[in-house]
Amino acid sequence: MQHYVRDLQSIVERAATELLALSDAQSRLHPAPGKWSPREIIGHLIDSASVNHQRFVRAQFQDDLVFAGYEQDAWVKVQHYNDVALPELVTLWRSLNQHLARVMAATPEAVRLAEHARHNLDAIASKAVPADKPATLDYFMADYVGHLKHHLRQILGPDWDVPGAR
């Protein structure tokens, strides 16, 4: 199994427990004007899981890695994540990522490692791949996990996933 799949499975289980331990006030607090609250970050991660699930499945049936983007801030705003009960958000986030880990693990190696000259990971990946360089679905899947860790650190602290830091 790919290292990032094991990482995703582990992260989701550890983070779910810690996210549910946030107080109501902590989970609704905006750290600065224009910044998402923890509930909104979890909502964004729900949106990201949903969008990337479709991308990872579609990638197995197309000859490129070109996917539609989405307006992240607008999605968070219209879904009013700050008004949703924290346990409901965490449960949905956890379930979507457990499923996504299964999709990643079941993707054939030849599909994951195939290089695609045509992609838009320069625009949609968390860590961009230059448009003139080939990209793989494997890279994009690992990038998804890195993106998830980045946002969890925003909620749980910068050392959250560093071994021995806590």
C-alpha positions as CSV (number, residue, x, y, z in Angstrom):
1,M,0.0,0.0,0.0
2,Q,1.2,3.5,-0.8
3,H,2.7,5.4,2.1
4,Y,0.3,8.3,1.7
5,V,-2.7,5.9,2.1
6,R,-1.4,4.6,5.4
7,D,-0.6,8.2,6.4
8,L,-4.2,9.3,5.5
9,Q,-5.8,6.5,7.4
10,S,-3.7,7.3,10.5
11,I,-4.2,11.0,10.3
12,V,-7.9,10.7,10.0
13,E,-8.3,8.6,13.1
14,R,-5.9,10.7,15.2
15,A,-7.3,14.0,14.1
16,A,-11.0,13.0,14.4
17,T,-10.5,12.5,18.2
18,E,-8.7,15.8,18.6
19,L,-11.1,17.8,16.5
20,L,-14.0,16.5,18.5
21,A,-12.2,17.7,21.7
22,L,-12.4,21.3,20.5
23,S,-14.9,23.4,22.5
24,D,-17.8,25.0,20.8
25,A,-16.2,28.4,21.0
26,Q,-12.8,27.2,19.8
27,S,-14.4,25.5,16.8
28,R,-16.2,28.7,15.7
29,L,-13.4,31.2,16.3
30,H,-12.0,33.0,13.3
31,P,-8.3,33.6,14.0
32,A,-8.3,36.8,12.0
33,P,-10.6,38.7,9.7
34,G,-11.1,36.8,6.5
35,K,-9.7,33.6,7.9
36,W,-11.7,30.4,8.3
37,S,-12.7,29.0,11.7
38,P,-11.8,25.4,12.5
39,R,-15.4,24.4,11.5
40,E,-14.9,26.1,8.2
41,I,-11.6,24.5,7.7
42,I,-13.1,21.1,8.3
43,G,-15.9,22.1,5.9
44,H,-13.2,23.0,3.3
45,L,-11.6,19.6,3.9
46,I,-15.0,18.0,3.3
47,D,-15.3,19.9,0.0
48,S,-11.7,18.9,-0.9
49,A,-12.4,15.2,-0.2
50,S,-15.5,15.3,-2.3
51,V,-13.9,17.1,-5.3
52,N,-10.8,15.0,-5.2
53,H,-12.7,11.7,-4.9
54,Q,-14.3,12.5,-8.3
55,R,-10.9,13.6,-9.7
56,F,-9.2,10.4,-8.5
57,V,-11.9,8.2,-10.0
58,R,-12.2,10.1,-13.3
59,A,-8.4,9.9,-13.7
60,Q,-8.7,6.2,-14.1
61,F,-10.9,6.7,-17.3
62,Q,-9.2,9.6,-19.0
63,D,-5.9,10.2,-20.8
64,D,-4.9,13.3,-18.9
65,L,-5.0,14.9,-15.4
66,V,-7.1,17.9,-16.3
67,F,-9.8,18.6,-13.8
68,A,-12.2,21.5,-13.0
69,G,-11.2,23.7,-10.1
70,Y,-13.7,25.1,-7.6
71,E,-14.2,28.4,-5.7
72,Q,-13.1,27.3,-2.3
73,D,-14.1,30.4,-0.3
74,A,-17.5,30.5,-2.0
75,W,-18.2,26.9,-1.3
76,V,-17.3,27.4,2.4
77,K,-19.5,30.5,2.6
78,V,-22.6,29.1,1.0
79,Q,-22.6,25.9,3.1
80,H,-22.5,27.8,6.4
81,Y,-20.1,25.3,8.1
82,N,-19.8,27.4,11.2
83,D,-23.5,26.7,11.9
84,V,-23.2,22.9,11.6
85,A,-22.6,20.8,14.7
86,L,-18.9,19.9,15.1
87,P,-19.6,16.1,15.5
88,E,-21.6,16.1,12.2
89,L,-18.7,17.8,10.4
90,V,-16.0,15.5,11.8
91,T,-18.1,12.4,11.1
92,L,-18.6,13.4,7.5
93,W,-15.0,14.4,7.0
94,R,-13.8,11.1,8.6
95,S,-16.1,9.0,6.5
96,L,-15.2,10.7,3.2
97,N,-11.5,10.3,3.9
98,Q,-11.8,6.7,4.9
99,H,-13.5,6.1,1.5
100,L,-10.9,8.2,-0.3
101,A,-8.1,6.0,1.2
102,R,-9.9,2.9,-0.1
103,V,-10.1,4.5,-3.6
104,M,-6.4,5.4,-3.5
105,A,-5.4,1.9,-2.3
106,A,-7.5,0.2,-5.0
107,T,-6.1,2.4,-7.9
108,P,-3.8,0.1,-10.0
109,E,-0.1,1.0,-9.8
110,A,0.1,1.4,-13.6
111,V,-2.7,4.0,-13.4
112,R,-1.1,5.8,-10.4
113,L,2.4,6.0,-11.9
114,A,1.5,6.8,-15.6
115,E,3.0,10.1,-16.6
116,H,0.7,12.6,-18.2
117,A,2.1,15.5,-20.2
118,R,-1.3,17.1,-20.2
119,H,-2.5,18.2,-16.8
120,N,-3.5,21.2,-14.8
121,L,-1.7,20.4,-11.5
122,D,0.1,23.7,-11.9
123,A,-3.3,25.3,-11.1
124,I,-5.1,22.8,-8.8
125,A,-2.5,20.9,-6.8
126,S,-1.5,22.2,-3.4
127,K,2.2,21.9,-4.4
128,A,2.1,22.7,-8.1
129,V,3.6,20.7,-10.9
130,P,4.9,23.0,-13.6
131,A,2.7,22.8,-16.7
132,D,5.7,21.8,-18.9
133,K,6.6,18.8,-16.7
134,P,4.7,15.5,-16.6
135,A,2.5,14.6,-13.6
136,T,1.2,11.4,-12.1
137,L,-2.0,10.6,-10.3
138,D,0.3,9.2,-7.6
139,Y,1.8,12.6,-7.0
140,F,-1.7,14.2,-7.0
141,M,-2.9,11.7,-4.4
142,A,0.1,12.3,-2.1
143,D,-0.4,16.1,-2.6
144,Y,-4.0,15.7,-1.4
145,V,-2.7,14.2,1.9
146,G,-0.2,17.0,2.2
147,H,-3.0,19.6,1.8
148,L,-5.0,17.9,4.4
149,K,-2.1,17.9,6.9
150,H,-1.6,21.6,6.2
151,H,-5.1,22.5,7.2
152,L,-5.1,20.2,10.2
153,R,-2.0,22.0,11.5
154,Q,-4.0,25.3,11.2
155,I,-6.5,23.9,13.7
156,L,-4.4,21.6,15.9
157,G,-1.1,23.4,15.9
158,P,2.0,23.5,13.7
159,D,3.6,20.5,15.3
160,W,0.5,18.4,15.3
161,D,1.8,15.6,13.1
162,V,5.5,15.8,14.0
163,P,6.5,12.6,15.8
164,G,7.6,13.3,19.4
165,A,6.6,17.0,19.3
166,R,3.7,16.5,21.7
